[in-house]
Amino acid sequence: MTAPLEPVDRLWKSAQFLPQTVRLLGTRYRALFLAHARLCRPEGDAAAVADALVFADWMFRQERVGLLDNERDALKRDARALRRRFRLHRRGEAAEAVEKWKLTQWIGL
């Protein structure tokens, strides 16, 4: 088993899956992601994807973080693109992203 990644490492790995959101949030992305990182523990082969999806969900639930309309739209587009390919499984603080096509191949569909 590999050691869990530091929050800053997770920040940059997840940023690859949220390009529009990161571009529009700019320097706020780092502060917001690090606040989220304390609450979540991504696992599995696609841990960075799980982290990105949980971050998007967390952002939509935040009432005190004022997102502009274009920031909210970018977050929706990034999350939608990830959800087309991955399914998110949560168990308490743990989150794991699994590719959808692997599930359908495994069950024979």
Rosetta blueprint (number, residue, H / E / L):
1 M L
2 T L
3 A L
4 P L
5 L L
6 E L
7 P H
8 V H
9 D H
10 R H
11 L H
12 W H
13 K H
14 S H
15 A H
16 Q L
17 F L
18 L L
19 P H
20 Q H
21 T H
22 V H
23 R H
24 L H
25 L H
26 G L
27 T H
28 R H
29 Y H
30 R H
31 A H
32 L H
33 F H
34 L H
35 A H
36 H H
37 A H
38 R L
39 L L
40 C L
41 R E
42 P E
43 E E
44 G L
45 D L
46 A L
47 A H
48 A H
49 V H
50 A H
51 D H
52 A H
53 L H
54 V H
55 F H
56 A H
57 D H
58 W H
59 M H
60 F H
61 R H
62 Q L
63 E L
64 R L
65 V L
66 G L
67 L L
68 L L
69 D H
70 N H
71 E H
72 R H
73 D H
74 A H
75 L H
76 K H
77 R H
78 D H
79 A H
80 R H
81 A H
82 L H
83 R H
84 R H
85 R H
86 F E
87 R E
88 L E
89 H E
90 R E
91 R E
92 G L
93 E L
94 A E
95 A E
96 E E
97 A E
98 V E
99 E E
100 K H
101 W H
102 K H
103 L H
104 T H
105 Q H
106 W H
107 I H
108 G L
109 L L
